[in-house]
Amino acid sequence: MNPVLKMWQRAAAYPLGKTVFSRVVCHRAPYFASIQPVLEELDTGWAVAKIKDRRAVHNHIGSVHAIAMCNLAEFCAGVVSEASMPDGMRWIPAGMTVRYLGPAKGVLRGYAKMRDIVVGEKGVVPVIVEVKNEVGTVVFDAEIAMHISPKK
């Protein structure tokens, strides 16, 4: 089993484990701490994380800033990529296409999905992320191209 996925499964079993795991991810990639994400679900090819609607992530009109949603999408895509990598493989973001579909207010959840990675395969794999508000309306979506390659 992937070591990150194994750590997640252990951590998620404890009351504050999901929050602690999320903070560890933010420690490794400090920029994500600005949105204070909390990973809620993680499996091979699937991740869900949330952010709270708070002033620190607002734009000038009082909704969640577009870049905060980009950060949530990249957080979800990075975690699912790491948890989905077979031994001997690595990933790095190669590009991101986003669409802002409506005002983002309230708790937002990012839902990321990724296809299975084949050992030895080199190329670009898309990670699709939808960000939904509390009533389930998609307010943002992204396709993040992950460059996948064997470790040297």
C-alpha positions as MATLAB code, in Angstrom:
seq = 'MNPVLKMWQRAAAYPLGKTVFSRVVCHRAPYFASIQPVLEELDTGWAVAKIKDRRAVHNHIGSVHAIAMCNLAEFCAGVVSEASMPDGMRWIPAGMTVRYLGPAKGVLRGYAKMRDIVVGEKGVVPVIVEVKNEVGTVVFDAEIAMHISPKK';
ca = [
       0.000    0.000    0.000;
       1.134    3.551   -0.741;
       2.828    4.978    2.416;
       0.869    8.265    2.333;
      -2.414    6.399    2.035;
      -1.356    4.144    4.905;
      -0.527    7.201    7.091;
      -3.885    8.728    6.179;
      -5.797    5.597    7.171;
      -4.029    5.500   10.545;
      -4.522    9.207   11.208;
      -8.170    9.318   10.076;
      -9.081    6.715   12.703;
      -8.481    9.257   15.497;
     -10.794   12.155   16.456;
      -8.403   14.927   15.328;
      -6.424   12.759   12.932;
      -7.752   14.334    9.736;
      -6.879   17.817   10.971;
      -3.413   16.737   12.112;
      -2.741   14.973    8.794;
      -3.848   18.110    6.903;
      -1.516   20.279    8.967;
       1.380   17.928    8.216;
       0.653   18.351    4.497;
       0.627   22.138    5.004;
       3.932   21.906    6.842;
       5.467   20.117    3.830;
       3.884   22.613    1.412;
       3.515   25.802    3.529;
       1.562   27.829    0.993;
      -1.522   25.651    1.558;
      -1.688   26.776    5.193;
      -3.158   30.093    4.001;
      -6.493   28.363    3.309;
      -6.407   25.993    6.328;
      -7.687   22.941    4.419;
      -8.903   19.803    6.166;
      -8.735   16.544    4.259;
     -11.945   14.563    4.770;
     -11.510   11.569    2.451;
      -8.548    9.999    0.698;
      -8.174    6.859   -1.368;
      -6.381    5.848   -4.534;
      -7.772    8.164   -7.201;
     -10.058   10.139   -4.858;
      -9.767   12.971   -2.323;
     -12.127   15.390   -0.596;
     -11.024   18.417    1.403;
     -12.838   21.414    2.836;
     -12.100   25.014    3.676;
     -14.146   27.322    5.853;
     -15.512   30.618    4.639;
     -13.547   33.154    6.672;
     -12.377   36.704    6.120;
      -8.779   35.645    5.371;
      -9.891   33.920    2.135;
     -12.367   36.597    0.997;
     -12.152   38.851   -2.007;
     -13.402   42.452   -2.164;
     -17.052   41.383   -2.564;
     -17.135   39.053    0.451;
     -17.031   35.683   -1.267;
     -14.177   33.165   -1.232;
     -11.357   34.428   -3.433;
     -10.667   32.670   -6.731;
      -7.066   31.925   -5.785;
      -8.177   30.351   -2.485;
     -10.238   27.928   -4.576;
      -7.218   27.320   -6.824;
      -5.230   26.486   -3.690;
      -7.952   24.083   -2.530;
      -7.944   22.409   -5.949;
      -4.161   22.073   -5.947;
      -4.183   20.759   -2.359;
      -6.715   18.064   -3.319;
      -4.881   17.214   -6.544;
      -1.512   16.986   -4.807;
      -2.751   14.769   -2.000;
      -4.598   12.413   -4.347;
      -1.563   12.280   -6.641;
       0.756   11.422   -3.767;
      -1.644    8.792   -2.408;
      -2.122    7.263   -5.865;
       1.525    6.962   -6.912;
       2.837    3.429   -7.210;
       6.339    2.669   -5.899;
       9.023    4.086   -8.127;
       6.867    6.860   -9.600;
       6.743   10.610   -8.986;
       4.566   13.559   -9.973;
       4.703   17.324  -10.369;
       2.002   19.766  -11.533;
       2.475   20.751  -15.172;
      -0.482   23.116  -15.613;
      -3.897   24.089  -14.373;
      -7.056   25.185  -16.175;
      -9.821   26.633  -14.009;
     -13.353   27.927  -14.349;
     -15.136   30.168  -11.858;
     -18.783   29.207  -12.070;
     -20.498   31.218   -9.338;
     -20.082   33.043   -6.062;
     -18.380   30.882   -3.447;
     -19.770   31.285    0.050;
     -19.939   29.041    3.084;
     -17.917   25.884    3.663;
     -16.420   24.731    0.354;
     -15.396   21.186   -0.511;
     -12.996   20.157   -3.210;
     -13.565   16.757   -4.837;
     -10.567   15.421   -6.771;
     -10.442   12.349   -8.973;
      -7.546   10.795  -10.825;
      -7.208    7.650  -12.912;
      -4.904    4.808  -11.913;
      -1.217    5.277  -12.637;
       0.700    2.527  -14.411;
       4.205    1.787  -13.106;
       6.786    2.958  -15.617;
       4.294    5.149  -17.492;
       5.569    8.608  -18.327;
       3.293   11.432  -19.373;
       0.615   13.830  -18.232;
      -2.356   12.639  -16.191;
      -5.294   14.982  -15.541;
      -6.699   15.414  -12.048;
     -10.247   16.773  -12.160;
     -11.348   18.872   -9.171;
     -14.798   20.284   -8.481;
     -15.378   22.756   -5.660;
     -18.913   22.721   -4.296;
     -20.699   24.918   -1.784;
     -22.748   23.649    1.142;
     -25.814   22.913   -1.000;
     -23.774   20.955   -3.551;
     -23.590   23.558   -6.320;
     -20.333   23.487   -8.267;
     -18.847   26.992   -7.951;
     -15.422   26.230   -9.440;
     -13.758   23.449  -11.361;
     -10.225   22.716  -12.438;
      -8.199   20.303  -14.472;
      -4.690   19.981  -13.132;
      -2.208   18.281  -15.434;
       0.202   16.114  -13.427;
       3.460   15.145  -15.082;
       4.068   11.520  -14.058;
       7.420    9.800  -14.443;
       9.555    7.044  -12.969;
      11.878    8.130  -10.140;
      15.522    8.316  -11.158;
];
